[in-house]
Amino acid sequence: MSMQQYIEEAEKALLHTYNRYQVVLDRGDGVYLYDIDGKRYLDFCAGIAVFALGYNNKKYNDALKAQIDKLIHTSNYYYNVPAIEAAGKLKKVSGMDRVFFTNSGAEAVEGAIKAARKYAYLKDGATDHEIIAMEHSFHGRTMGALSVTGNPKYREAFEPGIGNIRFAEMNDFDSVMRQVTDKTCAILFETVQGEGGIYPAREEFLKRVRALCNERDILLILDEIQCGMGRSGFMYAWQKYGVKPDIMTTAKALGCGVPVGAFLMTEKVGTHSLVSGDHGSTYGGNPLAGAAVNAVFDLYEENHVLENVNRVGAYLEETLDALAQKYEFIVERRGLGLMQGLVFDRPVGGVITKALDRGLILINAGANIIRFVPPLVISRENVDEMVEILESCL
Ligand SMILES: *Cc1c(COP(=O)(O)O)cnc(C)c1O
């Protein structure tokens, strides 16, 4: 079948919830993807900040194949070695104490919300606790995660949500204070907002929210699903600020393509929230997912991924800053490490489509922002190659 025929088949069979780009991808190698006609694309999307290690990584593939031949799934009624090891590695890199594995980011957010509500419930037996989330945030598409997502367009048709959610402005501490009540059980935000337009939390904001949470025994939940796993230059972006959450979520690059997420908590929350019977998942943390997480952490170390993010991220920043200087229709560059946004004074959809045509995969974050979330193993040469194509499309 031709590419066009596949696309027509897709539009007959798949529910149309995405306006997909007109390309059928077939295979990947390093930082390049190939479509079914063999055309090559430099990938600055990485499956939306997922495939950090680059495609067709032999050690990663071999680790998965070995686990497939051994055991893919067993229920959470039993222990399995890959999940035990993966939890240990996750604890080590995050400094958190307790891990629950999920199958996606949204489910990690659901679990975080449940843990926070249970923590508050155990204190006063009440069932009307509130959560403060941020405008322009994105936490996923399930009902709980959607209810804390600060984009009314995503929520409206599906109201009512889970209720008792209040919204504040990211990086505006006074707006948070205006939403705090004696019912507040958690404050939730992305350490770097992704979908909402690549807005890093300011250090002062994070520190003041942390202090507020300490003072009132409110739980700080940081969503690191997109900005985590090294993308910011730190394994988790909050580590840059010396502020630790009570609960955090992680997913996307955690399994580098095998669907796995997690929510993690401190011992304090771990021993005063969810207990047996409160939460579960058939697949969550199965041996295949565990093997993927283990391989990812091992390869991060072996390939010095964080060092690469810091080195190439700085270069990407410089390069994008130069573009913002050069073109009057580019307003600014925002971001951390290899999670960057270039803000235009106009919609960027045309540029992204043109870039795809010229062999460069980019995505947006809001109508006016090009988002750069490449595999974390990209080189400076890849950045140069990207900019050359991008400039030809402006
Ligand atoms: C992608 C994302 C989610 C949702 O993850 P899914 O795996 O798509 O459910 C939640 N929070 C943030 C910050 C994300 O970027």
The ligand as a MOL file (V3000), in Angstrom:
LIG
                    3D

  0  0  0     0  0            999 V3000
M  V30 BEGIN CTAB
M  V30 COUNTS 15 15 0 0 0
M  V30 BEGIN ATOM
M  V30 1 C 2.2750 13.8570 28.5810 0
M  V30 2 C 1.9780 14.4090 29.9170 0
M  V30 3 C 1.0220 13.8230 30.7660 0
M  V30 4 C 0.1500 12.6660 30.3370 0
M  V30 5 O 0.8680 11.5210 30.0500 0
M  V30 6 P 0.1850 10.3520 29.1780 0
M  V30 7 O 1.2080 9.2660 29.1720 0
M  V30 8 O -0.1110 10.9180 27.8270 0
M  V30 9 O -1.0560 9.9560 29.8890 0
M  V30 10 C 0.8660 14.3490 32.0300 0
M  V30 11 N 1.5980 15.3990 32.4540 0
M  V30 12 C 2.5190 15.9730 31.6670 0
M  V30 13 C 3.3160 17.1210 32.1940 0
M  V30 14 C 2.7260 15.5140 30.3740 0
M  V30 15 O 3.6160 16.1290 29.5780 0
M  V30 END ATOM
M  V30 BEGIN BOND
M  V30 1 1 1 2
M  V30 2 1 2 3
M  V30 3 2 2 14
M  V30 4 1 3 4
M  V30 5 2 3 10
M  V30 6 1 4 5
M  V30 7 1 5 6
M  V30 8 2 6 7
M  V30 9 1 6 8
M  V30 10 1 6 9
M  V30 11 1 10 11
M  V30 12 2 11 12
M  V30 13 1 12 13
M  V30 14 1 12 14
M  V30 15 1 14 15
M  V30 END BOND
M  V30 END CTAB
M  END
